[in-house]
Amino acid sequence: MKRVTVLMMAFMLLFVSSVYAEELKVKDIELIPNTSVSVGGKINLNIVVVYDDENSIHSDNDPYYRRNTGLTKTDYTISEPHILQVLSTGMVKVTGVGSSTITVKVENVERSVTISGSLDEAIDGGYIKNGVTLVPMKEVFKALGGSVSYIAQQDAFDIKVGSNKLTLPKTGTKATLNGEPLTLKSPLLVQNGVTLFPASVLSDALDGVLTYNSKAKQMQISIGKGKMTINIEQPQKQNSVTGTTPTKGKLYAVPATGDMKGWSILKGHPYEKSIRVYFKVNGSTVQIYTKDIRKVDLNKKVTWTDLEGKKHTNTVKQLYTVFGELSNEYTSDILYKMFGKTYSDWIGSTSLNADRYVDQYLEEQGLIEPYGSNITLTPDTEVY
């Protein structure tokens, strides 16, 4: 009889406890305040679920009603998942520059926190050309948590940042943003083997705010409350004529025909037999397009050696198709070591500083002012 009584009491205790537990309802969710973290850093949201019940009077600080929980044990959403990554430990890793909001939901209660990522170190390699600021493509989009790939069939770069998709042409200014036309302020530029693009694309595509500090020679790119800094190289005015610079008065232009009607062809530059330089002046904007006119045997087979010492054989056409993508993964020195003259022939048309010759011609004709003749940039000037 005594054993039965004990069992009955235990059963009633379990029943009452389960009913009591079922009456607990989520009253609130406490998260860390909005915060900024360096890209690559990790953070714990310190989620506390605050419960309540109708059967007792208690303090909100009562530990029984405050339960720590991991992010993965809640229903959560991330507004910009390319910026924040949830690890298996429940920690959140910042993977890109920008701001992203995590919304945590338990039962019917939702709370949100915004985490912003910024880059600690400045990115080198920015450049100003014809008043347009250009920044390194691969480094900048990687810092934004995006990806860059070269599509040989389209002769264009395919860029993805979150839900945004950009297509930037290797030559020309006709780009697309999420399938819609986007006109670039300047064509892409290859500077010291690095592909640069107009920084204004970041304001068009990502609502970025671009602030140029002429004293520090830096551009700050702000996406939400996240920031990165680009070191900007100022183009130097030529003080002397080099062996590859035409003598003053030798450059001239002729009208283009066919598909390039409305453009001009620059004549008299030292690469005229291999590279055709087209240009078009529209107000203060100068568009430049180059075309390789060399007779290249695309079916010629080339044997090359990879970094592991293995030999491969491909046609020139096959190698030309992949060089654009490889240029985003390896330095020019490494590619030249592997492919030799085949690579140097390919890079010749893309690395030609055609802007230099077009500028010289336009200055000689009085169509543009020499660089720096009447432009003054003050600190914190905003560039759009």
N, C-alpha and C positions, 0 to 999 in steps of 0.2 A: 504493500500500500504506500509506503514511504517513497519507493522508487517511482511509482506511478505519479505521485504528487510532484516529485522533482521534475519528471518529464513534462508534465502539464505546465509547470511554471516556466520551464525552458522554452516550450513551444509558444506560450503566450508572450514571452519576452521577445522571441524572434519575430512574431506577428506584429507586435507593437512597434518594434524597431523598423520593420519593413514599411509599415504604414507611415511612420514618422519620416523615413527617408524619402518616400514617394511624395511627401508633401513639401519637400524642399524645392524651391524654384529659383532660377537664376535672376538675381536682382541687377547685377552690373558685371562688367568686365573691365579690369584695370590693365592698362598697357603702359609701356614707357612713353615719354613725350616724343613729339617729332624730333628727329635727330639727323645729323650728317656724319657720314663714315667715309673713310678713304676707300677708293676702289681696291678690292682684294681683301678688305677687312670683313670681320664677322661680328654679329651682334645677337644678343639674346633679348627677346621681347618681354621676358619676365611676366608672363600672363598670369593674372590672378582672377579666378571666377568667384564672385561674391554671391552667396546664396541667401535665401530668406524663407521663412515659413510663417504661417498665420497662427500658430499655436503657442508661440512663446515671445517674450519680450527679451531682446538681447542687443548687444552692441555690435555695430558693423565691424568692429575690430576683433570680435570673438574669433579665434583661430578655427573653430569648428565650421564657421560659415565662410571661411576664406580658403580656397583650394588652389594651389599652384598647379598649372597644367602646361603641357607642351603644345607648341603650335600645331604639330601633326595630329594631335588628338582633338582638334577643333575643325569646324568647317571654315576654311579660309580662302580668300581670293587675293590675287596680286594684280594690280592694274597694269604694271609694266614688267612682265616676267623676264624680259631680257636684261633687266637691271638688277633684280634680286633673285637669288637662288636659295631654296630651302634645303638644308642639309639633313641627312638622316638623323642627326643628333637633335634636330629641332632648331638649331642655330640658323641665322639668315646671313648669307654671304652677298656682299655688294659686288656685282660683276661689271658695272658700267656707270658712266657719268650720267646723271639725271635724277629725277625724283619719281618714286613709285610708292603707291599706297597699299598697305596690307589691311584687309578687312577681316576681322575675326568674328565668328558667329558661334554662339552656344545657345541652344534652344531658340528663343525668339529675340535674343539680345545681340546687337552688333556694335562693335567699336572698331575704330580705324586708327592707324598710325602711318605717317609719311616718313620714309627714309630716303635721304638724298646721298648720292655718291659723288665724290670729287676726286680729281687726279692730283696726287702730291707733286709729281715732277712735271716740269714743262716739256712739251714735245718740240723738238727741233725741226727746222726745214721749211717753215713758212716763207712766203715770198710775195712781194707786191709787184704787179705788172700792169701798166696802163691804169693805175689807180684802183685795180682790183686785187684784193687780198686772196691768195691761194694757200691752201694748207695740205699737208700730206694725207693722201686718201686712206691708205691702209692703216696707219697709226691712229688717225682720228676716229674712223668708224669702229675700229677694234676697241678703242677707249670708251665708245658709246655703247658697247655690248652688241655691236652689229657684226656683219660679215661682208666680205668683198670677194667676188669671183669674176674672172674674165671670161666672156662668152665670145669665142673666136668667130662663130658664125655671124654674129651681129656686130663684131668689132666694137664691143661696148663692155662696160663694167656693170655687173649686176650687184646691187647693194641692198641689204636688208637690215633694218633697224626696228625691232619690235614688229608692229603691224605695217610699217611703211616700207615700200619697195621703190628703189630708185634705179633708173638705168641711165648711166652717163656715157655718152659716145666717146670713143678714143680720140676722134677728131670732130670738129664742129661744135655747135652749141644747142642742138636739138635733143634735149633729154626728156625723160618721162618721170612723173611722180605718181605712184599708184595708178598707172595706166593713163594719166592725163598729161598733156604736153607741158613741158617746163623749159623755158629758154634760159640758158646759162649766161651769166654776165661775161664769161670768157671761156674759150676752149680749155681743155685740160692741158697741163704743162708738165713736161718731164724735166726735172731739175736735178742734176747730179745723180741720175738714175732712179729718182723717186718721182712717182706720179702725183701731181698736185691738182686740186679742184677748187673752184671758187667757194670761199667760206660762206657766201650768201646762200648757198644751197641749204645750209643748216638752219637758217631762219625760215626758208621756204618750206622745208620738209618737217622740221622738228620744233618750230616756233622758238628757235634759239635766239638769244640776244648776244650780239657781237660787239665787243667794246675794244677799241684799239688804243693803246698807250704808246704814243710816238717816242716819249722819253725813254721808256723801258724797252721799246721795240718788241712789244708783245701784244698779242690779241687774246682776250679772255672770252671764252665761249661758255655761256650759261644756259643750261637746259633745266628748267624748273629752278631748284636751289642748288643743283649740282654744277660744278665748274671745272673747266680745264684751261690751261694756258698754252699758247703756241708762240714759240720764239720766231720772230719775223726777220728775215734777211732783207736789207734794203738794197735794191739794185744800184750798182755803182756806175756812174757816168764814165764812159770810155775817155781816157786822156790821150791815148795814142792809137795809131792804126796798126793792127797786127797782120800777120801773114794771111789770115782768113777773113779779114775785113776789107771789103772793096774800097778802092779809092773814092773819095767824094766826087759825085757826079756820074759814076759808072752805073749806078742802079737806075732802072726804069721799069715801067709797068705797061702791060698790054691788056686789052679786054679779054676775058675768058668767054668761051662759047659752050654750046651744048648744055649739059646738066649744070654747069657752073656759070651760066650766063648771069650777069649782074655782079660777078666777082672780077677781080683783076689778078693777073699773073705777074709776080715779081721776076724781073730779069736782071742779070748782071751779078748775081751772088755766086760764090765759089762752088756751090753744090748744084748748080743749074742742070747739069747733065744727069744727075741721079735723083734729085728731089725737086718736084714742082711745088712752088709756094703760091697759094691763093690768099688773097686778103680782100676785105670789104670794110669800108669806113661808114659808120652810121652815127653821125653826131660826134660824141666823145668816145664812142665804143669802136674798137677795132677787132674784127673777127679774122682769124687766121686758120688756114687749113693746109696741110701738107700731104702730098701724094708721092709715093715711091714709084718712079718711072724707069727704074733699072730693069733690064731683061734678066730675070732670074729663072734658072731651070728648077722648077718646083719638084720635078720628078727625080732629081739627082739624089742618090743615096749617100748618106753621111754616117760614118761610124764614130761613135762618141763613147766616153768612159764616165760612168757615174762616180759618186763619191765613195762607193765601196770597192771601186776598181773593176766593176763588171762592164763589159763592152756591149753596146747596143747598136743597131743599124735602123735608121729611119730615113724617110724622104725629107727633103727641105720643106715641103709643104706641111708635113706632119709636125715638124719641129716649129715652124712659124706659128702653127695653130696653138701650141702650148706655151710658147715663150711669154706671152702676155700674162698668163696665170702664174708661171714660174717666177716672173719678175716681182710678184707680190710675196713670194716665199723665200727667195734667195737674193743675195747681193749680186751686182753686175760682175764682180770679180769671180765669184764662184761659178756663175753661168758661163763666163768666158773660159774659165779653166776646164769646164766640162765640154763645151760645144765649139770653142775657138772661133774661127772666122765666120762660121755660120751664124753665131749669135751676134758678133760685131756687125755683120752686114744687116741683120734684122734691126738691131738697136739704132743703127745709123739714121734711119728715117724718123724714129721717134725722139731721139735725143738732140736732133738738130735744133738749135736755138733760132728758129725762123723769126721769132718776135724781134730779135736784135736787128736783122736786116730790114724787116718791114718798118720798124721804128726809124731806122736811119734814113730810109727812102722818104717816109712821110715828113720827117723833120726837114730834110733837104728841100722838099716841095712846099714847106710852110703849112702843111695840113694839120700838124699837131705841134704843140710846144715841147721843147726838150724837157726830159724828165727833171722835175725838181725846180723848174724855172719860176713857177708861180703858185706852188702848192705848199701850204703850211698845215701840218697836222699837229693838233695840240693834244696833251694827255687826256685820256678818257673820251676821245672822240668816238662816237658810235658809228659803226660801219654796217650798212644794210645791203 
